[in-house]
Amino acid sequence: MRAEIIGVGTELLLGQIANTNAQWISSRLATLGHSVYHHTVVGDNLKRVKDSFALAESRADLVIVTGGLGPTEDDLTLDAAKLVFDEELVEHEDSMEKIKSYYQRNQKSMSENNRKQARVFESASVFQNLEGMAPGQLVKHEDTLWVFLPGVPREMKYIMDEYVIPYLQNNYHIESQIVSEMMRFIGIGESDLETKLQSLIRSQTNPTIAPLASEGEVGLRLTATGESTEQAKEKILTLKNEILDHVGKYYYGSDAITIEEKVRDLLKEKGLTIGSAESFTGGRFLERLIALPGASAVCQGGYTVYTPEMKERILQVPKFLIKKYGTISHECAEMMALNAQANLDVDVVVSFTGVAGPDASEGHEPGTVFIGLQIGERKPEVHKFHFDGGREQVRVRAVKRAYELIFHRLKK
């Protein structure tokens, strides 16, 4: 089925709340083999809602609408649908009794406009809402199946899982199953990844390949259809292995895994411990690691030494070194890593020193960063970077790059 999801509510357009409903519904429909072609958001205006409904009906087999079922004047979803369907709305007795009972139990007086929440179309299949007031409903009009759901995510999810998903499963046989996998890569840019996989991307049919860039890394979403889930997974696996033949050294995992989780897992596999010595990043590297379950098995601790005095006092960076080279230097980053490794008695240490901005420091422009890395008894290494963006972006990018460096060293 070609599906469209419509969110009704001016608050969505103003950015006051995110349209998480559409994301959630899309993922549920994908597991059933239904393709979502459009997401639409429309404000609380009768004509615009009606026009968006008419457009959806012209191009979709299934339309799921969330929001606009409340008691106030700006809850216009059913009034707009009435103009498209040319069908009467009636008061649903069970829903009305439930609303009345709520006010009686709570010893509150019910205003007349609450009756609006019990309205349904005459031909509708009505879905009880145990999480809220307004019921969900399903209406068939022309060649389109319409589902109307409350906008509150908790209520919407309840009705979808209890009624809508079972209805679709029982009434619409899917001849093919859809399976997706998100492959995650770090240490390679989106354009380079596409270039290396050009022949695979050009010849893609089933599965398909969709590159997706995010902060400091790249993803490839592989999507396959098959007569069964197993067949679709086999197609994904075949293509995945071809991709790994080309760019496997940059691949760190699939789907929900993060680079921090991958580094934690590699440390565990190799029986290594890690610590950090951070200046402008303010402990962010260590915080992201400690946030993960099982971090205590690999993480000893770290230092946050922001000023030159703290680098000298806590990490024993020699005063003459700071005077000669400055704190934002190759030499300082190296000494921070070496001394932190000795003090913490760990196998791996990463150090950060630099200038996040907004002003220059020690003659270095904002975004200048030195990352030191000490692993076991190997020769220490220091990498100089220049990250674009504001103060916060520089800090985020520096931490992500450190995880990238550690991943590639531990993977060898």
N, C-alpha and C positions, 0 to 999 in steps of 0.2 A: 504494500500500500504506500502511496505517496502521501506523506504526512506533513502537516504544518502546525506549528505551535504558536498561539497568540496570547500574549500577556496584556491584560487591560489594566491601566492605572497610570495616571500622570506621575505618581511618585517614582515609577520606573524610569520615565523619561527625564525626570529631574535628577536622577542619580541618588535619590534618597535611600533606595534599597536596590540591591542587585537582583537581576532576573535569574536567580538560581533554579527556579521551577523549570524553565526551558531546558537547561543543562541536564537536570535530573531526568526529565521525561524523555529527552533524546536518548540518553544512555539506556533507559529501560526499553524503549522501542527498538533500539539497535539489537538488543539481545533477542528480540522476537523476530528479527528479520525485516522490520519495516523501516523504510528510508525516510528520514526527515529532510525535506527539501527547503523549507523556509522557517525562520524564526521571525515573528513580527511583534512589535510592541506599539501599542496605541494608547493615547491619553483618554481621559474621561470626557469625551465629546461624542454625542449621539451619532452625528453624521459620519465622523471619521471612523468610529467603531463599526458602523453599518457598512461603510465602504470597504474596510479591511476584511470584514466577513464575506462580502460579495466577491472580492478578489480571491480569497482563500477557497471559496466554493468552486470557483472556475478552474482551479489548478490542483486541488488536492482531493484524495479519496478519504482522508481522515484529518479532521481538524480538532485539535484539543485547545480549549480556551481556559485560561486561569484568570481569576480575579473578576471584580465587578459584580459579585453576587450578594453584596451586603445590603443593609437597610437604608442607606442614605441616598440623597438625590443624585449623587455622582456615580452611583453603582448602576451602570447602564447596559451591562452585557446582555441581559435577556430582552430588554426593550429593543436593542439594536438587532438582535437575532430575530425577534418577532417581525421586524420590517423585511427581513430577508426571507423568512419561512412563510410569512402570511398565515401564521397559525396562532391560535389563542393560548394565552397563559392562564392557568387555573391554580387554585390554592391546593397544595398537597396536604391532605388531612393529617397524615401521620407526622409529617414535618412540623405542621402548625401545632399539633398537640405537644410535640417535643419542646418547641420554643416556649409555649405557655407554661409547661411544667418546669422549665428552667427558672423562669421568673417567680413562679410560686414557691419553689424550693428555697430560693434565695431571698424571698420576701421583698421582691422588687415589683414595681408596677411596669407593665409592658407598654411601651409606646406603640401607636398604631402602625408606624412605619416598619416595625419588625415583621409584620405579615409579608412584607416584600420578599423576605428571605425564604418563604415557603412556596414561592411561585415555581411552577414547572410547566412545560409544554404538554398539551393534551396527549400527544403521542409518545411522550418520553418514557424511557425506562429510568426509574428513579433509584439513586444510590444513597443509602443512609449514611449520614455523616456523624459518626460517634465522637469525633474530635472537635466538632463545632456545630454551628447552627444550620447554615444553608446546605441542602443536599446537593450531591452531584447528579447529573442526568445525561442521558444519551439519546440523541435524536437522529433519525435518518431523514434526510431531505434531498430530493433528487438523487444523485449518485454519490452523495457525500455523507459520511458518518461523522456526526458532531458529538463532542464530549465537553460538557461544561463543568468546571471544577472550581472550588474556592481558591483564592490566591494565597491563603496562609499555607506555607509549605507543609506543616504537620498534617493539616486537613487534606491537602491535595494528595500527599503520598499515601495516606490511609485509603482514600477512595480509589486511587490508581491500583494499589496492590490488592485490595479486597475485591474490587468489582471490575475495573476497566481491563486490567491485564488478563484475568481469567476469561472475560468476555471475548477479547481479541484472540486468545489462544483457542477457545472453543468454536469460534465462528469463522476464522480466517486461516485457512491452511497455507502455511508458508512452504513453497517448493524449494527454497534455498535458505541456508543458514549463513549468517554473517559473523565473522571472527576478526578481531583487530588485535594488534600488538604494537606498542610504542617502543621502538629501539632507541636507546639513549647513548649519545656520543659526546666526548669532551676532548678538547685539544685540537679540534678541527673546526673551521668555519663553515657556515651553511653553503657558501658558493663553492668551496673546495670539495665538500662532501658531494654536492650535486655533480661536480665535474668528474670525480672519480667513479660515480655511479651512473654516468650519462647513458651508457648503453642499456642498463637495466631500466632506467626511468623512461627512456624513449620507447622501449618495447613492452611497457607494463600494460596489462589488461586485467588479469585476475590471478594474483593479488595486485592491488594498486599501491603506489608509494606516494606518501605525502610528507615532504620535509617541513619541519616546524622548528623555528629558532626560539630560544629563550636566553635568559641572562647567562652568558658564559658557556653555553652548550647548545647542541643541536639534537633534535629528535626526528625519527622517521616513523610515521604511522603506516603500518602495513595492514591492509584490509582485504580479506578474501571471502568469497562466497562458495558454498558447496552444498551438495545434497544432504550432507550431515555436518554436524559440528566437527567431527573427526576429520572429514575430508577437507574442510576449510582450514583446519589447523595444520594438516599435512602440507597444504599449499603454502601457508605462511612459513613453515619450517624450511621448505625447499628454498624459498626466496631469501629467507634470513641467512641461510648458510652461504648463498651466493654473495650477499652483501658483506658478510664477515670475511670472505675471501679477499675482498677489495679493501675494506677499511676496518678490519677487526681490531686492530691495535688501539683504535679510539673508542671502541664499544665498552661500556661499563655495566649495562644491565637493561632490563625492560620494564615497561609499565610504571608502577608507582615508586620504584627504587630511586633514591637520591644518591648523589656522589658522596655525601657524608656517610651514608649507610654502606656504600661499597668500600670506602676506605676503612671503616670499622671492621667490616667482614674480612678484608685482606689482612689487617693487623692481627685479627683473631687466628686466621689460618696459619700465619707465619709465627705466631707466638710473640708478637712484638708489642711494646708499650710506646706511648706517645705523650708528648707534652708541648707546651708552646711558650714563646716569649713575645709578647705583643705590645706595641706602642700605640699607634694611631687607630688600630682596629679595636682597642679597648676590651679585649677578651672575647671578641665575637667568634673567632675560630674555635676556641675551646667550648663556648656556649653551644654552638651548633652540634658539636660532637656529644657533649654531655646530655643534650636533649634526647638522644637516642637510647632506647633500651639496650642494656648490655654494654654501655660505654665504660662502666667501671672495670671491666675486664681488660681494657686496653689503655685507658686514660689515667695517668698519674696526677696531672694537675698542670699548672702553668703560672706565668707571671704577666702582670700588666704593669709595664714600666713606661710611663708617658713622658716624663721630663728627663733631661740629661742627668740630673742628680739621682733619680731613681735607677736609671740604667747603670750608673756608676756604683751606687750603694748596694742595690739588690742583686744585680747581675755581674758585678765586678768588671764592667767595661772600663778599661784604664782611662784615667783622665787625659793622659797625653794623646791617646788615640782619638778621643772625642775632640780635643783641641786641634789636632792635626787634620782630621778627616771630617769631623762633624758627626752628629747622630744619624743624619740621613745619608748613609754611605754604605758601600759594599763592606768595608771593614767593620763597621758597627753591627750590621746585620749578621755577619759571620761570627763575631765575638759573642753576640747575644745567644746565638744557637749553640755554640760550643759550651759556654758556661751554663746555660740552662740544662743542657744534656747532662753535664756533670752533677749539677745541684739536684736535679730531679731523678737522676739515676734511671733514665729511660733510653730506649733504643732509637727513637725518632723524635726530633725537635724541629719545629718550624718557627721562624722568627719574622717579625714584621717591623719595618721602620720606614717612614715616608711622610709625605705631606698631603693630607686630604683636602686642604683648602679651608676657606676660600682664598687665603693669601699665600704668597710664596714664603718659603722658610729656608734659611741657610743657603740661599741662592738657588734653590730648586723650585720649579713651577709646581702649582697644585696638580696632583695626580701622579707625581713621581713616587715610586714605591720600590723598596728593596725587600725581597723575600729570601730569607736564608733557610737552608735545609741541611740537617745533619742526620745521617742514618748510620747507626752502628759506628764502625771505625773507618768508614769511607771518608774520602776527602770532602770537606764541607763545600757546598755549592751555594752561590748567591745569584739571584736573577733580578735584573732591573727592568721595571715596567713603567709605562706611562698610561694611566687610565683616564679616559675622558669622563665627563659628567661632574655633578656636584659632589659635595663632601660625602653624602651618604652612598652615592653610587660608587665612588672610589673605594670606600671601605668594603662594600658588598663584593665588588669585582676582585679586590685583592684577596679576600678570603676564599672566594670560589677558585681563583687561580692557584692558591696554595693547595687546595684539595686536589686540583688537577695534577699538579706537580707530584704530590705524594702518590696518587693513584698510578701514574705512569712509572714511577720508580719502584713501587712495590709489585707491580704487575710483571716486571721483568723476571 
